[in-house]
Amino acid sequence: MQFYNLKTRSHVDVPESDVRKTTMERKTKSGTQIRYALTAEYQGSKLFKFVNEATYKATNVKEV
């Protein structure tokens, strides 16, 4: 799976076995906002990739 590494400013390929999925919730004035993300660790850097709900549910990786 491809992630963008902000530290090196380049795209990196991470094996799906190292990818995890997570949701992030926060409260706003109008309700609760849920963001869906895929996370990975690559050469000591934490990588995040924000995705939509359909991609989140279709991805078959462990949930954090």
SEFIZA-3560 file (N, C-alpha, C; in Angstrom, 3 decimals):
REM SEFIZA-3560
<numar><xx>0.854</xx><yy>-1.164</yy><zz>0.000</zz><atom>N</atom></numar>
<numar><xx>0.000</xx><yy>0.000</yy><zz>0.000</zz><atom>CA</atom></numar>
<numar><xx>0.901</xx><yy>1.227</yy><zz>0.000</zz><atom>C</atom></numar>
<numar><xx>0.500</xx><yy>2.238</yy><zz>-0.718</zz><atom>N</atom></numar>
<numar><xx>1.348</xx><yy>3.410</yy><zz>-0.872</zz><atom>CA</atom></numar>
<numar><xx>0.946</xx><yy>4.504</yy><zz>0.113</zz><atom>C</atom></numar>
<numar><xx>1.941</xx><yy>5.045</yy><zz>0.808</zz><atom>N</atom></numar>
<numar><xx>1.778</xx><yy>6.157</yy><zz>1.738</zz><atom>CA</atom></numar>
<numar><xx>2.705</xx><yy>7.282</yy><zz>1.304</zz><atom>C</atom></numar>
<numar><xx>2.428</xx><yy>8.488</yy><zz>1.780</zz><atom>N</atom></numar>
<numar><xx>3.317</xx><yy>9.619</yy><zz>1.540</zz><atom>CA</atom></numar>
<numar><xx>4.054</xx><yy>9.924</yy><zz>2.835</zz><atom>C</atom></numar>
<numar><xx>5.374</xx><yy>9.897</yy><zz>2.794</zz><atom>N</atom></numar>
<numar><xx>6.198</xx><yy>10.162</yy><zz>3.964</zz><atom>CA</atom></numar>
<numar><xx>6.520</xx><yy>11.658</yy><zz>4.004</zz><atom>C</atom></numar>
<numar><xx>5.981</xx><yy>12.365</yy><zz>4.994</zz><atom>N</atom></numar>
<numar><xx>6.211</xx><yy>13.809</yy><zz>5.104</zz><atom>CA</atom></numar>
<numar><xx>7.652</xx><yy>14.142</yy><zz>5.435</zz><atom>C</atom></numar>
<numar><xx>8.331</xx><yy>13.261</yy><zz>6.155</zz><atom>N</atom></numar>
<numar><xx>9.707</xx><yy>13.524</yy><zz>6.562</zz><atom>CA</atom></numar>
<numar><xx>10.651</xx><yy>13.520</yy><zz>5.357</zz><atom>C</atom></numar>
<numar><xx>10.496</xx><yy>12.549</yy><zz>4.472</zz><atom>N</atom></numar>
<numar><xx>11.370</xx><yy>12.460</yy><zz>3.299</zz><atom>CA</atom></numar>
<numar><xx>10.739</xx><yy>13.066</yy><zz>2.052</zz><atom>C</atom></numar>
<numar><xx>9.464</xx><yy>13.460</yy><zz>2.156</zz><atom>N</atom></numar>
<numar><xx>8.714</xx><yy>14.035</yy><zz>1.041</zz><atom>CA</atom></numar>
<numar><xx>8.721</xx><yy>13.131</yy><zz>-0.187</zz><atom>C</atom></numar>
<numar><xx>8.400</xx><yy>11.873</yy><zz>0.056</zz><atom>N</atom></numar>
<numar><xx>8.345</xx><yy>10.915</yy><zz>-1.044</zz><atom>CA</atom></numar>
<numar><xx>7.291</xx><yy>9.854</yy><zz>-0.743</zz><atom>C</atom></numar>
<numar><xx>6.875</xx><yy>9.170</yy><zz>-1.785</zz><atom>N</atom></numar>
<numar><xx>5.927</xx><yy>8.073</yy><zz>-1.632</zz><atom>CA</atom></numar>
<numar><xx>6.700</xx><yy>6.810</yy><zz>-1.288</zz><atom>C</atom></numar>
<numar><xx>6.153</xx><yy>6.017</yy><zz>-0.374</zz><atom>N</atom></numar>
<numar><xx>6.773</xx><yy>4.757</yy><zz>0.019</zz><atom>CA</atom></numar>
<numar><xx>5.733</xx><yy>3.649</yy><zz>-0.062</zz><atom>C</atom></numar>
<numar><xx>6.176</xx><yy>2.464</yy><zz>-0.404</zz><atom>N</atom></numar>
<numar><xx>5.310</xx><yy>1.297</yy><zz>-0.437</zz><atom>CA</atom></numar>
<numar><xx>5.488</xx><yy>0.511</yy><zz>0.844</zz><atom>C</atom></numar>
<numar><xx>4.388</xx><yy>0.289</yy><zz>1.548</zz><atom>N</atom></numar>
<numar><xx>4.398</xx><yy>-0.432</yy><zz>2.818</zz><atom>CA</atom></numar>
<numar><xx>3.619</xx><yy>-1.734</yy><zz>2.626</zz><atom>C</atom></numar>
<numar><xx>4.163</xx><yy>-2.866</yy><zz>3.057</zz><atom>N</atom></numar>
<numar><xx>3.409</xx><yy>-4.115</yy><zz>2.931</zz><atom>CA</atom></numar>
<numar><xx>2.124</xx><yy>-4.064</yy><zz>3.759</zz><atom>C</atom></numar>
<numar><xx>1.065</xx><yy>-4.689</yy><zz>3.248</zz><atom>N</atom></numar>
<numar><xx>-0.227</xx><yy>-4.646</yy><zz>3.934</zz><atom>CA</atom></numar>
<numar><xx>-0.182</xx><yy>-5.297</yy><zz>5.306</zz><atom>C</atom></numar>
<numar><xx>0.786</xx><yy>-6.159</yy><zz>5.549</zz><atom>N</atom></numar>
<numar><xx>0.901</xx><yy>-6.792</yy><zz>6.863</zz><atom>CA</atom></numar>
<numar><xx>1.296</xx><yy>-5.781</yy><zz>7.940</zz><atom>C</atom></numar>
<numar><xx>1.884</xx><yy>-4.649</yy><zz>7.558</zz><atom>N</atom></numar>
<numar><xx>2.296</xx><yy>-3.614</yy><zz>8.504</zz><atom>CA</atom></numar>
<numar><xx>1.274</xx><yy>-2.492</yy><zz>8.650</zz><atom>C</atom></numar>
<numar><xx>0.177</xx><yy>-2.561</yy><zz>7.919</zz><atom>N</atom></numar>
<numar><xx>-0.829</xx><yy>-1.493</yy><zz>7.922</zz><atom>CA</atom></numar>
<numar><xx>-1.924</xx><yy>-1.821</yy><zz>8.944</zz><atom>C</atom></numar>
<numar><xx>-2.374</xx><yy>-0.804</yy><zz>9.660</zz><atom>N</atom></numar>
<numar><xx>-3.480</xx><yy>-0.925</yy><zz>10.611</zz><atom>CA</atom></numar>
<numar><xx>-4.495</xx><yy>0.157</yy><zz>10.270</zz><atom>C</atom></numar>
<numar><xx>-5.754</xx><yy>-0.036</yy><zz>10.686</zz><atom>N</atom></numar>
<numar><xx>-6.755</xx><yy>0.995</yy><zz>10.449</zz><atom>CA</atom></numar>
<numar><xx>-7.307</xx><yy>1.502</yy><zz>11.767</zz><atom>C</atom></numar>
<numar><xx>-7.691</xx><yy>2.775</yy><zz>11.776</zz><atom>N</atom></numar>
<numar><xx>-8.168</xx><yy>3.405</yy><zz>12.995</zz><atom>CA</atom></numar>
<numar><xx>-9.181</xx><yy>4.497</yy><zz>12.660</zz><atom>C</atom></numar>
<numar><xx>-10.008</xx><yy>4.825</yy><zz>13.641</zz><atom>N</atom></numar>
<numar><xx>-10.932</xx><yy>5.955</yy><zz>13.501</zz><atom>CA</atom></numar>
<numar><xx>-10.565</xx><yy>7.005</yy><zz>14.532</zz><atom>C</atom></numar>
<numar><xx>-10.790</xx><yy>8.248</yy><zz>14.170</zz><atom>N</atom></numar>
<numar><xx>-10.525</xx><yy>9.360</yy><zz>15.073</zz><atom>CA</atom></numar>
<numar><xx>-11.805</xx><yy>10.171</yy><zz>15.190</zz><atom>C</atom></numar>
<numar><xx>-12.284</xx><yy>10.351</yy><zz>16.416</zz><atom>N</atom></numar>
<numar><xx>-13.520</xx><yy>11.089</yy><zz>16.644</zz><atom>CA</atom></numar>
<numar><xx>-13.227</xx><yy>12.369</yy><zz>17.407</zz><atom>C</atom></numar>
<numar><xx>-13.949</xx><yy>13.419</yy><zz>17.041</zz><atom>N</atom></numar>
<numar><xx>-13.854</xx><yy>14.665</yy><zz>17.794</zz><atom>CA</atom></numar>
<numar><xx>-15.204</xx><yy>15.333</yy><zz>17.792</zz><atom>C</atom></numar>
<numar><xx>-15.460</xx><yy>16.081</yy><zz>18.843</zz><atom>N</atom></numar>
<numar><xx>-16.744</xx><yy>16.758</yy><zz>18.975</zz><atom>CA</atom></numar>
<numar><xx>-16.624</xx><yy>18.167</yy><zz>18.415</zz><atom>C</atom></numar>
<numar><xx>-17.606</xx><yy>18.555</yy><zz>17.625</zz><atom>N</atom></numar>
<numar><xx>-17.679</xx><yy>19.897</yy><zz>17.073</zz><atom>CA</atom></numar>
<numar><xx>-18.989</xx><yy>20.539</yy><zz>17.519</zz><atom>C</atom></numar>
<numar><xx>-19.219</xx><yy>21.765</yy><zz>17.127</zz><atom>N</atom></numar>
<numar><xx>-20.461</xx><yy>22.458</yy><zz>17.497</zz><atom>CA</atom></numar>
<numar><xx>-21.675</xx><yy>21.719</yy><zz>16.949</zz><atom>C</atom></numar>
<numar><xx>-21.542</xx><yy>21.182</yy><zz>15.732</zz><atom>N</atom></numar>
<numar><xx>-22.697</xx><yy>20.562</yy><zz>15.083</zz><atom>CA</atom></numar>
<numar><xx>-22.803</xx><yy>19.062</yy><zz>15.331</zz><atom>C</atom></numar>
<numar><xx>-21.915</xx><yy>18.487</yy><zz>16.111</zz><atom>N</atom></numar>
<numar><xx>-21.997</xx><yy>17.059</yy><zz>16.405</zz><atom>CA</atom></numar>
<numar><xx>-20.618</xx><yy>16.419</yy><zz>16.492</zz><atom>C</atom></numar>
<numar><xx>-20.561</xx><yy>15.152</yy><zz>16.143</zz><atom>N</atom></numar>
<numar><xx>-19.306</xx><yy>14.407</yy><zz>16.208</zz><atom>CA</atom></numar>
<numar><xx>-18.775</xx><yy>14.163</yy><zz>14.807</zz><atom>C</atom></numar>
<numar><xx>-17.486</xx><yy>14.411</yy><zz>14.624</zz><atom>N</atom></numar>
<numar><xx>-16.831</xx><yy>14.171</yy><zz>13.342</zz><atom>CA</atom></numar>
<numar><xx>-15.998</xx><yy>12.903</yy><zz>13.458</zz><atom>C</atom></numar>
<numar><xx>-16.140</xx><yy>12.000</yy><zz>12.500</zz><atom>N</atom></numar>
<numar><xx>-15.364</xx><yy>10.765</yy><zz>12.489</zz><atom>CA</atom></numar>
<numar><xx>-14.470</xx><yy>10.783</yy><zz>11.261</zz><atom>C</atom></numar>
<numar><xx>-13.176</xx><yy>10.558</yy><zz>11.487</zz><atom>N</atom></numar>
<numar><xx>-12.222</xx><yy>10.468</yy><zz>10.381</zz><atom>CA</atom></numar>
<numar><xx>-11.672</xx><yy>9.057</yy><zz>10.355</zz><atom>C</atom></numar>
<numar><xx>-11.538</xx><yy>8.521</yy><zz>9.167</zz><atom>N</atom></numar>
<numar><xx>-11.045</xx><yy>7.166</yy><zz>8.966</zz><atom>CA</atom></numar>
<numar><xx>-9.627</xx><yy>7.253</yy><zz>8.429</zz><atom>C</atom></numar>
<numar><xx>-8.725</xx><yy>6.445</yy><zz>9.007</zz><atom>N</atom></numar>
<numar><xx>-7.327</xx><yy>6.519</yy><zz>8.601</zz><atom>CA</atom></numar>
<numar><xx>-6.690</xx><yy>5.139</yy><zz>8.586</zz><atom>C</atom></numar>
<numar><xx>-5.683</xx><yy>5.007</yy><zz>7.739</zz><atom>N</atom></numar>
<numar><xx>-4.821</xx><yy>3.838</yy><zz>7.721</zz><atom>CA</atom></numar>
<numar><xx>-3.475</xx><yy>4.299</yy><zz>8.256</zz><atom>C</atom></numar>
<numar><xx>-2.868</xx><yy>3.506</yy><zz>9.129</zz><atom>N</atom></numar>
<numar><xx>-1.601</xx><yy>3.882</yy><zz>9.726</zz><atom>CA</atom></numar>
<numar><xx>-0.567</xx><yy>2.797</yy><zz>9.487</zz><atom>C</atom></numar>
<numar><xx>0.688</xx><yy>3.207</yy><zz>9.477</zz><atom>N</atom></numar>
<numar><xx>1.787</xx><yy>2.260</yy><zz>9.323</zz><atom>CA</atom></numar>
<numar><xx>3.042</xx><yy>2.889</yy><zz>9.906</zz><atom>C</atom></numar>
<numar><xx>4.024</xx><yy>2.059</yy><zz>10.190</zz><atom>N</atom></numar>
<numar><xx>5.320</xx><yy>2.555</yy><zz>10.634</zz><atom>CA</atom></numar>
<numar><xx>6.357</xx><yy>2.072</yy><zz>9.638</zz><atom>C</atom></numar>
<numar><xx>7.139</xx><yy>2.989</yy><zz>9.105</zz><atom>N</atom></numar>
<numar><xx>8.100</xx><yy>2.663</yy><zz>8.056</zz><atom>CA</atom></numar>
<numar><xx>9.420</xx><yy>3.351</yy><zz>8.372</zz><atom>C</atom></numar>
<numar><xx>10.445</xx><yy>2.593</yy><zz>8.632</zz><atom>N</atom></numar>
<numar><xx>11.792</xx><yy>3.101</yy><zz>8.948</zz><atom>CA</atom></numar>
<numar><xx>11.748</xx><yy>4.138</yy><zz>10.066</zz><atom>C</atom></numar>
<numar><xx>10.984</xx><yy>3.864</yy><zz>11.104</zz><atom>N</atom></numar>
<numar><xx>10.930</xx><yy>4.741</yy><zz>12.264</zz><atom>CA</atom></numar>
<numar><xx>9.973</xx><yy>5.907</yy><zz>12.149</zz><atom>C</atom></numar>
<numar><xx>9.312</xx><yy>6.085</yy><zz>11.018</zz><atom>N</atom></numar>
<numar><xx>8.358</xx><yy>7.182</yy><zz>10.836</zz><atom>CA</atom></numar>
<numar><xx>6.942</xx><yy>6.643</yy><zz>10.875</zz><atom>C</atom></numar>
<numar><xx>6.063</xx><yy>7.342</yy><zz>11.595</zz><atom>N</atom></numar>
<numar><xx>4.661</xx><yy>6.965</yy><zz>11.598</zz><atom>CA</atom></numar>
<numar><xx>3.994</xx><yy>7.609</yy><zz>10.388</zz><atom>C</atom></numar>
<numar><xx>3.259</xx><yy>6.797</yy><zz>9.646</zz><atom>N</atom></numar>
<numar><xx>2.606</xx><yy>7.273</yy><zz>8.436</zz><atom>CA</atom></numar>
<numar><xx>1.093</xx><yy>7.174</yy><zz>8.612</zz><atom>C</atom></numar>
<numar><xx>0.371</xx><yy>8.186</yy><zz>8.125</zz><atom>N</atom></numar>
<numar><xx>-1.081</xx><yy>8.207</yy><zz>8.168</zz><atom>CA</atom></numar>
<numar><xx>-1.601</xx><yy>8.454</yy><zz>6.770</zz><atom>C</atom></numar>
<numar><xx>-2.705</xx><yy>7.804</yy><zz>6.456</zz><atom>N</atom></numar>
<numar><xx>-3.370</xx><yy>8.008</yy><zz>5.176</zz><atom>CA</atom></numar>
<numar><xx>-4.865</xx><yy>8.080</yy><zz>5.471</zz><atom>C</atom></numar>
<numar><xx>-5.457</xx><yy>9.266</yy><zz>5.271</zz><atom>N</atom></numar>
<numar><xx>-6.877</xx><yy>9.432</yy><zz>5.525</zz><atom>CA</atom></numar>
<numar><xx>-7.659</xx><yy>8.923</yy><zz>4.326</zz><atom>C</atom></numar>
<numar><xx>-8.680</xx><yy>8.124</yy><zz>4.594</zz><atom>N</atom></numar>
<numar><xx>-9.486</xx><yy>7.510</yy><zz>3.540</zz><atom>CA</atom></numar>
<numar><xx>-10.963</xx><yy>7.725</yy><zz>3.837</zz><atom>C</atom></numar>
<numar><xx>-11.804</xx><yy>7.441</yy><zz>2.846</zz><atom>N</atom></numar>
<numar><xx>-13.242</xx><yy>7.561</yy><zz>3.079</zz><atom>CA</atom></numar>
<numar><xx>-13.764</xx><yy>6.291</yy><zz>3.754</zz><atom>C</atom></numar>
<numar><xx>-15.019</xx><yy>6.328</yy><zz>4.170</zz><atom>N</atom></numar>
<numar><xx>-15.595</xx><yy>5.225</yy><zz>4.936</zz><atom>CA</atom></numar>
<numar><xx>-15.661</xx><yy>3.927</yy><zz>4.129</zz><atom>C</atom></numar>
<numar><xx>-15.955</xx><yy>4.032</yy><zz>2.840</zz><atom>N</atom></numar>
<numar><xx>-16.057</xx><yy>2.837</yy><zz>2.000</zz><atom>CA</atom></numar>
<numar><xx>-14.707</xx><yy>2.134</yy><zz>1.877</zz><atom>C</atom></numar>
<numar><xx>-13.642</xx><yy>2.893</yy><zz>1.692</zz><atom>N</atom></numar>
<numar><xx>-12.302</xx><yy>2.313</yy><zz>1.604</zz><atom>CA</atom></numar>
<numar><xx>-11.890</xx><yy>1.717</yy><zz>2.936</zz><atom>C</atom></numar>
<numar><xx>-12.251</xx><yy>2.394</yy><zz>4.028</zz><atom>N</atom></numar>
<numar><xx>-11.940</xx><yy>1.912</yy><zz>5.371</zz><atom>CA</atom></numar>
<numar><xx>-12.562</xx><yy>0.550</yy><zz>5.615</zz><atom>C</atom></numar>
<numar><xx>-13.839</xx><yy>0.397</yy><zz>5.254</zz><atom>N</atom></numar>
<numar><xx>-14.529</xx><yy>-0.864</yy><zz>5.480</zz><atom>CA</atom></numar>
<numar><xx>-14.052</xx><yy>-1.956</yy><zz>4.528</zz><atom>C</atom></numar>
<numar><xx>-13.609</xx><yy>-1.586</yy><zz>3.329</zz><atom>N</atom></numar>
<numar><xx>-13.180</xx><yy>-2.581</yy><zz>2.343</zz><atom>CA</atom></numar>
<numar><xx>-11.760</xx><yy>-3.096</yy><zz>2.611</zz><atom>C</atom></numar>
<numar><xx>-10.981</xx><yy>-2.361</yy><zz>3.378</zz><atom>N</atom></numar>
<numar><xx>-9.596</xx><yy>-2.756</yy><zz>3.660</zz><atom>CA</atom></numar>
<numar><xx>-9.582</xx><yy>-3.855</yy><zz>4.710</zz><atom>C</atom></numar>
<numar><xx>-8.911</xx><yy>-4.959</yy><zz>4.399</zz><atom>N</atom></numar>
<numar><xx>-8.853</xx><yy>-6.104</yy><zz>5.306</zz><atom>CA</atom></numar>
<numar><xx>-7.547</xx><yy>-6.114</yy><zz>6.094</zz><atom>C</atom></numar>
<numar><xx>-7.426</xx><yy>-5.206</yy><zz>7.045</zz><atom>N</atom></numar>
<numar><xx>-6.270</xx><yy>-5.151</yy><zz>7.942</zz><atom>CA</atom></numar>
<numar><xx>-6.786</xx><yy>-5.049</yy><zz>9.372</zz><atom>C</atom></numar>
<numar><xx>-5.897</xx><yy>-5.230</yy><zz>10.337</zz><atom>N</atom></numar>
<numar><xx>-6.289</xx><yy>-5.159</yy><zz>11.744</zz><atom>CA</atom></numar>
<numar><xx>-6.668</xx><yy>-3.733</yy><zz>12.129</zz><atom>C</atom></numar>
<numar><xx>-7.614</xx><yy>-3.650</yy><zz>13.073</zz><atom>N</atom></numar>
<numar><xx>-8.032</xx><yy>-2.355</yy><zz>13.582</zz><atom>CA</atom></numar>
<numar><xx>-7.313</xx><yy>-2.072</yy><zz>14.900</zz><atom>C</atom></numar>
<numar><xx>-6.882</xx><yy>-0.840</yy><zz>15.059</zz><atom>N</atom></numar>
<numar><xx>-6.172</xx><yy>-0.444</yy><zz>16.270</zz><atom>CA</atom></numar>
<numar><xx>-7.160</xx><yy>-0.032</yy><zz>17.315</zz><atom>C</atom></numar>
//
